[in-house]
Amino acid sequence: MSEQHIASAFDRDLEAVQAHIMKMGGLVEVAISNAARSLETRDEELAQQVRQGDKEIDALEDMINEETARVIALRAPTAGDLRLVLSVLKVSGNLERIGDYAKNIAKRTTTLVEAPHIGSSAATLRRMARDVETMLRDALDAYIQRDAELAQDVIRRDEDVDLMYNGLFRELLTFMAEDPRNITACMHLHFIAKNTERMGDHVTSIAEQVIYLVTGERPTESRPKADTTSQTV
Amino acid sequence: MSEQHIASAFDRDLEAVQAHIMKMGGLVEVAISNAARSLETRDEELAQQVRQGDKEIDALEDMINEETARVIALRAPTAGDLRLVLSVLKVSGNLERIGDYAKNIAKRTTTLVEAPHIGSSAATLRRMARDVETMLRDALDAYIQRDAELAQDVIRRDEDVDLMYNGLFRELLTFMAEDPRNITACMHLHFIAKNTERMGDHVTSIAEQVIYLVTGERPTESRPKADTTSQTV
């Protein structure tokens, strides 16, 4: 078996695993979008669909992790190739967490179905979710194409999501203070907003992974962190 | 080089990596404990220490991940040995996340330093944190000793943490409704409680990893999930 032959067998294996990552990413994108839409339109059935769909995402993660282990055992990759294969585990882990957050949003949507709309929160949450979804698509494209520039752009855009989250955090506090009957609904919306903001962080992790793969260096500490709500007094 | 020699070199490498996991676990335990104590005693300096300490935890994770990649590249482990090495990445990932949650609690503690105590929330949070800390110690012991029974016990105990979280969630809602001036402080306490509950989930993930390593099977779906707050109306 020539060196060339081994190399291309590895490439084929890696491509197969990455195809599953893309499939998983597609499912997660749909979950984000449907979770936000079901909240905005109070669509309980769609929320239920998101909750059910998370099982498929989890199953894909398990499969990807097993495939990855098989590729390592079979091809014994080293250096850059090994780094590439191990990155699959990180990315699938991030995708699984994002799927979990979408599921949690859908759960709370089911709880909120009878609650009145609180200001424009659902629309803001929809906008945040749409941004995160687009960022995720670009992060995965950057991953497949090893495009550090696109990955850097994704990291920058996470700041907008954080800023929207800050605004919503303050708005929801106001609605709570104005009418105690809003408190429980607002609490759920707070957690939904936080979940969406956390999704953005996981997308950022994927983008950072791309930069590490391409440049061999971890992005510097200066990752923009515009979520300042933990300092709100 | 004999087969035996290779095997024991692998074991030595693995032990070295696991020693770093234990060190990382120790730092995370301290972070959990100090985050909760700084909140209860309004100790801003201790909170600052937790925030600073997270850098060391993150650096350890990076080091462990690099060591793991080196062991794989050097020893080309397969089957059970490979599963063992890959589990290190999962466990270090979980520890890093728990450390992050402790850091976030410490951030919010800094914000809450001037706020009045809300009911017995700080004491409840302290109790939750203590439970999570003990669970973490046991989960890591179970990991090193491949003790599936102890791991199963850890998973069971996470239910108590979830139950405490449920109670606190409702209590905080009441305090918010009683006096709107409590709202912002209660919001931070809500997130602190949720962070602690999530820490318990990550400890549970470590325990599940142990069961997978020992039995070769993923724990069944029936993991107790007593956090029902997303259904609170």
Boltz contact constraints between the chains, C-beta under 6 A:
constraints:
  - contact:
      token1: [A, 69]
      token2: [B, 82]
      max_distance: 6.0
  - contact:
      token1: [A, 73]
      token2: [B, 78]
      max_distance: 6.0
  - contact:
      token1: [A, 73]
      token2: [B, 82]
      max_distance: 6.0
  - contact:
      token1: [A, 76]
      token2: [B, 76]
      max_distance: 6.0
  - contact:
      token1: [A, 78]
      token2: [B, 73]
      max_distance: 6.0
  - contact:
      token1: [A, 82]
      token2: [B, 69]
      max_distance: 6.0
  - contact:
      token1: [A, 82]
      token2: [B, 73]
      max_distance: 6.0
  - contact:
      token1: [A, 107]
      token2: [B, 230]
      max_distance: 6.0
  - contact:
      token1: [A, 108]
      token2: [B, 230]
      max_distance: 6.0
  - contact:
      token1: [A, 111]
      token2: [B, 231]
      max_distance: 6.0
  - contact:
      token1: [A, 111]
      token2: [B, 233]
      max_distance: 6.0
  - contact:
      token1: [A, 173]
      token2: [B, 183]
      max_distance: 6.0
  - contact:
      token1: [A, 173]
      token2: [B, 184]
      max_distance: 6.0
  - contact:
      token1: [A, 176]
      token2: [B, 183]
      max_distance: 6.0
  - contact:
      token1: [A, 177]
      token2: [B, 180]
      max_distance: 6.0
  - contact:
      token1: [A, 177]
      token2: [B, 183]
      max_distance: 6.0
  - contact:
      token1: [A, 180]
      token2: [B, 177]
      max_distance: 6.0
  - contact:
      token1: [A, 183]
      token2: [B, 173]
      max_distance: 6.0
  - contact:
      token1: [A, 183]
      token2: [B, 176]
      max_distance: 6.0
  - contact:
      token1: [A, 183]
      token2: [B, 177]
      max_distance: 6.0
  - contact:
      token1: [A, 184]
      token2: [B, 173]
      max_distance: 6.0
  - contact:
      token1: [A, 230]
      token2: [B, 107]
      max_distance: 6.0
  - contact:
      token1: [A, 230]
      token2: [B, 108]
      max_distance: 6.0
  - contact:
      token1: [A, 231]
      token2: [B, 111]
      max_distance: 6.0
  - contact:
      token1: [A, 233]
      token2: [B, 111]
      max_distance: 6.0
